[in-house]
Amino acid sequence: MIVVIQIAAVFGVPLLVLKRRDRGLARYFGTIAMAYVWGIAVALAVWGLNRLGLEVKLNGDVGQIGSYVCIGLAIPLLMFGANLKEIRLLTRKVLVSFGLLIAAVVVVVLVIGRTYGASFPWGRELAAMATGMYTGGSPNFNAIGVILGVDGDVIALGNLSDMLVGGLFYVFVLTGAKPILGRLLDRRARQGGYMKNQQETANLDALEWNGFHRGLVRNLGLSLGCVVLGGAVGLGLWLWRGGGLTDHLVPWVMLSGTVLGLALSFVPPVRDVPENGTAGHYLILVFSFALASSLDVTAVDRGFLQIVGLLALITVCSFTLHGLLCRLFRIDADCAIVTMTAGLYGPAFVPAVTRQLGNDKLTAPGLICGALGYAVGTILGTGIYLLL
């Protein structure tokens, strides 16, 4: 009976989170963070009941295996909607600013990951995961964690830490970033335009749902095909080299989903299905809730503050280094803030920031940079780990 309720919650709670995405805390912290919050609430409730003497135990396979299956299917769907051809519409200034952000994150992660990250378990892995998250968003963070075989409890704690750090820093982005960068950056910076041809750009995180139809069903099949192909490669390597099956299977499923998903995004019929992002985002929420609900609450006090400290250092230092580099390359404050938001938070947070800045001309460039971050984040973060 408990397993049935658990499965219903794993697939039902994310639907409720999506339904209330424009209300309450979800409006400020995002749906992925709220999925983790509800999952952790379930984990705390189970822990509390057991402390009271009631024997309540969730099925670990539903939380762990089910979540990994969902993220494996989600990554290709999210990649399908990435229209990377739009990058050519960006002016040099926007591309340079976003490139400087990526460079800043990489340098900071390498330094902090090799020093502070090396001082506690999973620290280097979390630093590599932060590379993906701060160039494209939470889906990259989770995907890299799965690829690197990070413990599920650690991934959940990392997301909770990002909610705390990211939430506080987002308030700073909306209120304090412009006054500070307005003084730091060259006031004589060439303003110019941000796009060669200003046009409407789709927000990858704008959720549309028109029901199941032929195009969506086909894309779900293609996503499954990406997973199967990656799984086949991983299985073959396991048969050849031995070792743990998941050590080969999981990384190849994630990487094939990213690479093949990007390749298929250049096929217009695959790319132009509006529900790609909705279906992929829903599966990410299922992953988030399922993983968080299986959290071992007793592990929270073992390294949680270290994870918070790691992500806070990377966030603040990346912002600082990016600002200094933007001054060197004469990037204006608005462009620096929006491209930083696109990387550190992903496309969903760009429109709110451009409205706060009063510069709607940066909305489309910010969304395009966010899509680029989605595309490169997982591969970049995985590669950075090899250097740590």
PAGUFI-801430 format. One record per residue (C-alpha): residue in one letter; x, y, z. Coordinates in steps of 0.25 Angstrom, whole numbers, plus 5000, padded with zeros to 4 digits. Layout:
N
AXYZ
...
END
This chain:
388
M500050005000
I501150105004
V501850074990
V500550104983
I500450234990
Q501950264988
I501750244973
A500550334972
A501250444980
V502450434971
F501650464959
G500550544965
V501250654974
P502050704962
L500750724954
L500250814966
V501550884966
L501450924952
K499950964954
R500451064965
R501651104958
D501251254958
R500851254972
G501551264986
L502951224987
A503051154974
R502851294967
Y504251334974
F505051204975
G504551124963
T503850994961
I505050904963
A505350964976
M503950944981
A503950794976
Y505150774985
V504450854997
W503250764996
G504150634995
I504950675007
A503650705014
V503250555011
A504650505016
L504450585029
A503050535031
V503550395030
W504750415039
G503850485049
L502850365049
N503950265051
R504450345063
L503050335069
G503250185068
L502350165055
E503150075045
V502950155032
K503950115021
L503950165006
N504350084995
G505750124991
D505650074977
V504450164974
G505250284979
Q506650254973
I506450164961
G505150234957
S505750374958
Y506950334949
V506050284938
C505250414938
I506450504937
G507050404926
L505750434918
A505650584922
I507050624917
P506850594902
L505450664902
L506050784908
M507150784897
F506150764886
G505550904888
A506950974888
N506951064876
L508451084875
K508451144861
E507951274868
I509351294874
R509751354861
L508751464864
L509451514876
T510451634875
R511851614879
K511651684892
V510651584897
L511451464893
V512751524900
S511951544913
F511351404913
G512751354909
L513351424921
L512351374930
I512651234926
A514151264927
A513951324941
V513151204946
V514251104941
V515351174947
V514651194961
V514251044961
L515650994958
V516251084969
I515151054979
G514950914975
R516450874977
T516550944990
Y515250954998
G514550844990
A515650744993
S515450765008
F514150685009
P513450565003
W512850594989
G513350734989
R514050724976
E512850654969
L511950764975
A512950874969
A512850804956
M511350794957
A511350944960
T512050974947
G510850914939
M509850984948
Y510451124948
T510551114932
G509151064930
G508351024942
S507850914951
P507650804941
N509150814937
F509450804952
N508650684954
A509150614941
I510550634944
G510350574958
V509750454952
I510850434942
L511950444953
G511150344962
V510950444973
D510150394985
G508650424983
D508650494997
V509750584993
I509050624980
A507850654988
L508650734999
G509350804987
N507950854982
L507450894995
S508750974997
D508651044984
M507251084987
L507751155000
V508951214993
G508251244980
G507051304986
L507851404994
F508751434983
Y507551454973
V507051564983
F508351634981
V508351614966
L506951684966
T507351794976
G508851814978
A509551764965
K509251894956
P509751994966
I511051914969
L511351884954
G510852024950
R512052074957
L513051964954
L512851954939
D513352064930
R512252174928
R512752194914
A512552054910
R511952044896
Q510552014898
G510151974884
G509051864881
Y508951734887
M508351654875
K508651674860
N507151654857
Q506251674869
Q505151564869
E504351484878
T505051364885
A504451244891
N504751224906
L505151084909
D504451094922
A503151154917
L502251034919
E501251004909
W500350874908
N499350844897
G499150704901
F499850584894
H499950584879
R500750514868
G501950604869
L502050594884
V501950444884
R502950434873
N503950524882
L503650434894
G504050314886
L505350384881
S505650424895
L505450274899
G506350234887
C507450334892
V507350264906
V507450124900
L508550154891
G509350214902
G509050094911
A509449994900
V510850064899
G510950064914
L510549914915
G511549884904
L512649954912
W512249874924
L512349744917
W513749784912
R514349844924
G513549794936
G513349864948
G512049924953
L510949924943
T510350064947
D511750124946
H511750104931
L510250104929
V509850234935
P510850334930
W510650284915
V509150294917
M509350444921
L510350474911
S509650414899
G508350484903
T509150624903
V509950604890
L508850534882
G507750624888
L508550744883
A508750674869
L507250654867
S507050804871
F507450844858
V506350764851
P505150864851
P504050764853
V504650714865
R505050844870
D503750914868
V502950834877
P502550934888
E502250824898
N503750784898
G504050874910
T502850844917
A503050694917
G504450704920
H504250794931
Y503150704937
L504150594937
I505250674944
L504150704955
V503850564956
F505350534958
S505550644968
F504350604977
A504650454976
L506150474980
A505850574991
S504750494997
S505750374998
L506750465006
D507350405018
V507050525028
T508150475037
A509150515026
V508750665026
D509650695038
R510850625032
G511350725022
F510150815019
L510850945023
Q512050905015
I511250895003
V510551025005
G511951085007
L512451024994
L511351074986
A511351214993
L512751234990
I512651194975
T511451284973
V512051404979
C513451384973
S512851354959
F512051484960
T513251564965
L514151514954
H513151524943
G512951674947
L514451694946
L514551634933
C513351714928
R514051834932
L515351794924
F514551764912
R513651894913
I512351814915
D511151904920
A510451864934
D509151824928
C509751724918
A510651674929
I509551654939
V508651584929
T509651484923
M510051454937
T508651424941
A508451334929
G509651254933
L509551254948
Y508051234948
G507551184934
P506551244924
A505351244934
F505951364942
V506351454931
P505051524928
A504851564942
V506251624943
T506151704929
R504851764935
Q505451804947
L506651864939
G505551934930
N506351874918
D505451784910
K506451784898
L507251684906
T506151584909
A506351504896
P507851504896
G507751454911
L506851344907
I507751304896
C508951304905
G508151214915
A507851114904
L509351114900
G509651084915
Y508650974915
A509350914903
V510850924908
G510650914923
T510650764925
I511850734916
L512650854921
G512450814936
T512750664933
G514050714926
I514450804938
Y514350684947
L515450624940
L516350744943
L515950734958
END
